[in-house]
Amino acid sequence: MPMLEHLGELRKRLVYVLIVVALGLVVGLILAEPAYNFLMSQKPANTISLHTFSLWDGIGMYMKFALVIALIIALPFIAYQLWAFVKPALRVNEQRSTLKYVPFALLMFLIGLAFSYFVVFPLAFNFTRTVSQHLNLEETFGIAQYFQFMFNLLIPISLLFELPLVIMFLTAIRLVNPARLRKMRRLAYFIMIFIGVLITPPDFISDILVAIPLILLYEASVFLSGTVYRKQVAADAKWEAEYGESLNKA
């Protein structure tokens, strides 16, 4: 298609995504209070007193919950719209092979959400409290600051857990291959360690506990890319065996 038609198609997909996010936001507003009550009943929230420092803090917290819930609801649809946008450029077998990744987008996000909430967030929270206590500071926690701190950790890490699916998708549409990913391994390790250091407290144990799973995610991505690539090579060889000889004769 011409460039303007590509842009028109992209705009249509974005409109669909915005509509679903808006509908998800409605659901999020309904589920925000139960989600808030659940998190407040868990550690560390149930061990501290949370305060509001502004009339808007309660509303802001409520909207943060609604937006996160809307993102979770819309994520499979966003993945489908991405697939639909690139679908015309794919062969029929590639369309089928890439479509099956869409349902796993939500699963990987939820796994990342669980990892970041039960592993990374307690590490970061306890470290900041330790520093405050070491400095003899009186701790007063704001509701908006608490959940902003939480979501600033949870959302980026949860999105990073989509890496294996992204790599498999890019391999399926022949933009990357396992050989290229192996050549990029040192750079990838550096990026993963940098992300681990960036989002965790500045202590060695926390950095390692986050960086190692991220590196394992990359290695899993390389392995899965190799699986997809081998199937592509086998399919190409089969096609060449069936049609290549007749084309050469013609």
N, C-alpha and C positions, 0 to 999 in steps of 0.2 A: 504494500500500500504506500501511497505518497506520504510525506512527513505530516501533512495536515490531517490526514485520515488517522495516522497513528496517534497524534495528539488528541483527536476527537475520541478515539477509542479509549485512551488513557483517562480522559476527562469523564467518560461514561462510567468506567470502572471505579474511579474515585467517588463519583456521586453515589453509586451503589454502596460503597463502603461507608460513606458518611451517613447514609440512611440507616444502615444496619447498626452503626455505632450509636446513632440517636435513639433507635429502638432499644439497644442494649443499655443506654443510659437511663431509660425509663425503668427497665427491670432493675438496674443498679440502684436507683433511688428507692425501690421497694426492698431490696435485699441489703441495703447499706446498714440499717440498724441491726438486723440479726448478725451480720458479719462483724460489726463493731462490738456487739455484746460478746460474741465468741472470742475475739482477740483480747478483749478486756478481761476475760475470765482465765486467760492463759498467762504463763510467765513470759516476760518480766512485768507485764502491765498490772497483774494482780498483786504485785509486791510493792508498788509505788503509788503515790498520789499524783494525779494529773490535774492540771489547772488550765484555765482559759485566761489569756491576757488581752483578748480583744473580743468585741461583740461578734466579729466575723469568724472566730476560730471554730465554733461549732458547725457553722455552715460550710466553711472550707474543708473541715475534716469529713463531713458528710459527702461533699462533692468528690473528694479524693477517692473515697470508697466506691462511689457510683461509677467514676471513670475507670477504676481498675476492674471492676466487675464487667463494665461494658467492653473493655479491651479483651477480657477472657472470653466473653460471649462472641465477640466479633472476629476473634483470631482465625478460626477455621474458614470463615467467609472471606477474610482478607487473603488467606492463602489460596483459596479457590479463585478469587478475582485475579490474583497474580498469574495463576496457571492459565486462566481464560485469556489474559492479555497476550501471553506468549504462545498460546495454542496454535494460531495460524502458521507460525514458523516451524512447527514440529511435524514430524512424520506421524502416521497413525499409531505405530507401535510406541513411539516416544510419548505421544499424548496419553496413552493408556498407562505407561510405566510411571509417568510423573504425577498423574492424577491421584494415584494411591498414597502419595505423601501427604495430601491435604489433611486427612483425619488425624494424622500423628502430630500436626502442629500444636493442637491443644494439649495432647498428652505430654509432649516434651516441655511445653510451657509450665504445666502443672508440676512436673518433676523438678524443674528449675525453681519454681515457687516454693516447693517444700524444702528443697536443699537450702535456699537462701534464708528461709524463715527459721528453720530448725538448727541450722549450722552457722551461717554467716552472721545473721542478725544478733544472736546471743553473744557471739564473740565480740562484735563491734560495740554492743551496748555495755557489756561488762567491762570492756577496756576503758570506755569513756568514763564510767563511774569510778573505776580504780584511779584514774588520773585526777578526777575531781576530789576524791577522798584524800589522795596524797597531798593535794594542795590545800586541804582543809576548807573546801568550798561547801557552802550549804546548798544542797540539791533541791531545786524547784523545777519540776518538769511541766512544760506546757503541752497540752493535747495536740496542738497543731504541729509543734516542733517534733514531738515524739513520732507521730505518724509520717511526717515528712521524712524524717531520718529513716524510718522503716522502709517506706516505699522507694526512696532513693537507692536503697540496696536491693530490694526485692525485684523491681522491674527490670533493671539492666541485666542482672544475673539470669533471670527467667528467660529473657530474650536471647541471651548467649546460649542457652540450652537448645535453641533452634538450629545451632550450627550444623549438626550432622544432617538434618533435613535439607538445609540450604546447600550444603556441599553435594549431597546426592542429587538434588534438583539441577544444580549447575553441571554436574557430570552427565546427567541424563540428556541435557540439551547441548552437550559437547562444548561447554565453555571452559571447563577444567578437566583434568585427568589425574590419576593417582601419582604419576611420575612428577607432574608439576607441583603437586601438593607436598611430595617428599622433598623436593628441592627447596620449598619454602619453609621447611620444618623449623630451622633455626629462628627465622623471623617470626614464625607463628608462636614458638615457645616464648620468645621475648615479649610478644604482645600479650600472651596469656598471663605471664608472670607479672607484667606491668599492670594489667587489669586487676590481678589478684592483690597486688600491693596497693593499688589505688583505692579499692573499695573496702579494704579491711584495716583494722588498727595496725599501727606501725610496730608490730612484733613478729618475730620470725615464725612462730608456730601458726598464728592466724594466716599469715601469707601463704605458708605451705599448704594448710588445710583447704584453702580456696584455689590456689594455683594448680595443685595436682589434679583435682577433678576437671578443671578447664583444659589442661594438657591432655588428659585422658579423653575428653570430648573431641579434641582435634585428632587424636590418634584413631578414635572410633570413626571419625569422619573420613580419614584416609582409607581405613579398612572398607567402609561402606562404599566409598567412591570406587575402590578397586573391584568390588563385587558388581557394581553397576557397569563399570568399564569392560569387564570380562564378558558380560552378557552382550554388550554392544559389539565387541569384537567378534563374538560367536555369531550374532545376527548378521553382521556385515559379511562374514565368511560364507554363511549359508546363502545370502542373497547373491554373492559373487558366484558361488557354485551353481546356482539355479539359473541366473540370468546373464552372468558375465560372458559365458562361452557363446551364447546365442547372439549377444550384442557384438562380440568380436567377429563372428562369422558374417554378420550383417555389414 
